[in-house]
Amino acid sequence: MQIYLPIAEISVNIFLILGMGGGVGFLSGVFGVGGGFLMTPLLIFIGIPPAVAVATEANQIVASSVSGVLAHWKRGNVDFKMGIALLIGGVIGSSLGVVLFTFLRGLGQLDLVIKLSYVVFLGIIGFLMLIESINAMRRSRNQGAPKRRTHNWMHGLPFKMRFRRSRLYISVLLPISIGIFVGLLAAIMGVGGGFVMVPAMIYLLGMPTAVVVGTSLFQIIFVTANVTVLQAVNTQTVDVVLALLLLAGGVVGAQFGARVGVYLKGEQLRGLLALMVLAVCAKISYDLIVTPQDLFSLGIGGH
Amino acid sequence: MKSLILALFGLSLCSITQPVAARELAVDLSKTVVPITASFDGSELLLFGAADPKADIVVIVRGPQHDELVRRKERVMGVWVNGAEMTFKNVPSYYFMASNRPIEEFVSPELARQRQIGYEEMILTLKNENALADQDKNSVSQFHDALIRVKKHQGLYGNKTGNVHFIGNRLFRTELKFPNNIPVGSYAVDVFVFRDGKIADEKTTILGVQKIGIEAEVYDFAHRHALPYGVLAILLAGMAGWLANTIFRKG
C-alpha cells in the first residue's frame, strides 16, 4: 500500500515505513539511544531527500524518547537533575549546530561533513565501547564488580552539585559541556546523540548504567524538539506524515525494547550497541571509499 | 488584388467542401489536472486527438522548469568528494516523448535538434558560463549528458515510440504515464503533426500536477505557518509516545 508524503514529495510503501519505525524503535528501547544514527541513513537509502530525512527523524525521536522515558521513569531510572543539566548544554549546542549546518551547506560540502562525522564518531565510540565491554565481561567472570570511579582533574572543577539518583557529587559544568557537544553533533548529523551521550555519561561522569539510559532519553526529547522547531522554521523539511508513520511503528517497538533491555547486563548492552554502531560506521565508510556507480549527481539548483 | 480575392474564394470553397476538422489538429486530455492525493502512486491519463491519419504524430510532455545543479565526485585521499559543479538553467523537471513510429523515420536530425524532439536533443544552457574555469569548459557536455542520464534513471525523462495509435480514420490516442516522483507544477503537452518531413501543425495543451486535499493542506501549513507547524509536530510526537506507553501499561 502506497502513501504520498506531502513534504518529501514522493510515494512510499506504508508497511516498509512502519516496519522500519518498529525495528529501529525496538533497538532504541533496548539501548536507550534515539536510533537516529540508524534511521537517518535508512531513510536516505529508501529515497527520502536527505534534508527531509534529517529533520523528520528529529521529530520522530521525540516520540520514541517520550515513550522510552516513561517506561524508565516507572522504574525510577531517570535522574531529572542530571537530565536538566545536560539539557541546558543540549539546547545551546543544538542551536549552535543549526548555525554551523547552514554555514556548511553554503560551502557545498554538507554531505561529506555529515558522513565523515558519522564515520569518525561512530568508529571511535563503537571501538572504545566494544573493548571496554569485552574487558568488563571478562572481569565480571573472574572477579567481582569493576572499579567504576577514579579521582582525577574533573573532580577539581567548581560548581559542584549532588546528583542523588546517580550517586555522584560532581561539577555541574561536566554535564553541561557534554550536553553542548552532543547537541552540536545532534543538529549536524540528524540524530538524537544518545550514542555519544550514553558512553560519555558512563565513562566520563561515572553514572550507573541503569540510570544512564532513562536520563539520556529524557534529555534527547528536548534537544530533538528544539531541532524539529528550528528545522520547521528554517527549512520546512519536517514531514509530519512520515514522522507519524515512523513513530507509530517506533513507539510500539520502543516499548518492547525497554522490556528486553532490563534482561541484559550493562556490559552486554554496551557490547551489542558497540557492534551495531561499528556496523553502521563500516557501511558509511564503504560508501565513501568504493567508486560510485555514477560519479555525477543532481543537487538543488540555483544555490 | 484579383488573385488575392480568388485565393480567398478558393480557400473558403475548400472549407465548404471539406470539413474544417479534416485539416485541423484537435487535442484533448482525459483530465486536465493530475491530482496528488494521499494514495498517489503515479498516474496515467489519455490524450485524444484528431488529425490526418497519413501524418505522423509526436507528443511531448514537459514539466515545470528549474535550475539544475550537477556535481561530479572526485577522489580526494581515498574518499569520494563532490568536486566540480555546473548549474544548467531552465531544465524541464520532466520530459516524455511519444510517437506513432520511430522518429528517425520521419523527422530529420536537424529538425529534431531544432525543435528538441526526444530527450537526447534537449538543449541545456549553463547558468553562469562566464564563471567557468577554462579546464571545465571542455567537460560541459559530460555534465550535460550526466544530467540527462540521472533524470532518465529517476524515470523523469523518457521516449517511447509506437504508442500513439490511430483508431478509426482520424482519431488517435496515446496513454501518458506519470511516475510517483513527478514534480508538482504546470506541464506543457505539445502535439506535433508531421507531414513530408515538416511540422504541418502543432498544438499546446496545459496540464496541471497538483496536490489535492490533505496533502495540499499539510504542505501549505508547513510553509505558511512554520512555527505552529513545528510546535504541532512536537506535540503530536509527544502525545503518540505517551499514548503508546499508556496502552502498554494497561495491556
Interface residues (C-beta under 8 A of the other chain):
Chain A: M1 Q2 I3 Y4 P6 I7 E9 I10 S11 N59 Q60 V62 A63 S64 S65 V66 S67 G68 L70 A71 K74 G108 Q109 D111 L112 L116 I221 A225 T228 V229 L230 Q231 A232 V233 Q236 V238 V240 V241 A243 L244 L247 A248 V251 V252 A254 Q255 L288 I289 T291 P292 D294 L295 F296 S297 L298 G299 I300 G301 G302 H303
Chain B: I36 T37 A38 S39 F40 D41 G42 H66 D67 E68 L69 V70 R71 R72 K73 G78 V79 W80 V81 N82 E85 T87 F88 V91 K127 F143 A146 L147 R149 V150 K151 H153 N180 N181 P183 V184 K211 I214 E215 A216 V218 Y219 A222 H223 A226 L227 Y229 G230 V231 L232 A233 I234 L236 A237 G238 A240 G241 W242 L243 A244 N245 F248 R249
